[in-house]
């Protein structure tokens, strides 16, 4: 049986960290601020 091992060609961890840091900024740019959304409230029923 022959097993072949492929080494990572690049470290993707730093790319994932950068993507995670950009995600909230992209989301904020694409969507309205939370204060501009309608607020739905429901009275508590007992």
Secondary structure, DSSP 8 states (H G I E B T S, - for coil): --------SS--HHHHHHHHHHHHHHHHHHS--GGGS---------
